[in-house]
Amino acid sequence: QLQQLFGEPINGLSVEVINGGFPYYTTASVRSLLEKELASYDPDLITLYAAYNDASWPLGSGSGTRVLFWISQHSMIYLVMKETLLPDSRVLWLGRKLRRWLPASSDPAALDQTAEAVAARYRQNMEAILTFAAERGIGAMLVRQPMTTQVDNRDFNRRTYAEEYATVTAKIAAREPRTELEQRMFLHHRLIDELDALARERNLPVVDNIAIVDQDRSRLTTWVHLTEEANEQLARALH
């Protein structure tokens, strides 16, 4: 596939790429998938592109919710049914209705505490993934993941990730109302910082897809998903 894209072999080698990504997977899911299945393919290299789902995943939940979370992490049938019966458009509509009644916390200290707890969970999973890979001689490459808070406002095309994040932090400091996506970006940014720290500590290569998307923010089709052209740009950067 890479040969078709770039028209030449990579260092004269024939390369096979296995897509191990699944919708809604967090680093906990990736860790389980790598340990229980992907390692059996004996890969030479893994690429890790994760932050948004970890920023979205709650820190605590009731027993019923935990059962649904477990099913979503272990059942492809559940995921197919969820996509068929409750498409993203309905989820977004329902989310907007709920957010009118469930405003985000206005306490900056509480949000900072949440961000640190989410980052600790993310680091624990990422360290487990990277250690598992290193012990088996599997290389690792990290990818900085972009996102936007401006899904319904095409003006985001003119604003970078850093500029959006600055707007979010200013709102938090002023205790102004903010959307769920804005709060999520605050957590997401904290996870990107954690990813950068892990890369420095372990001397791992990083592909900065935030910078790639910042060149043209219309490369985002939703709050986090990429256009076909953006995926090709990311593939070239990985190459």
Disulfide bonds with the S-S distance in Angstrom:
none
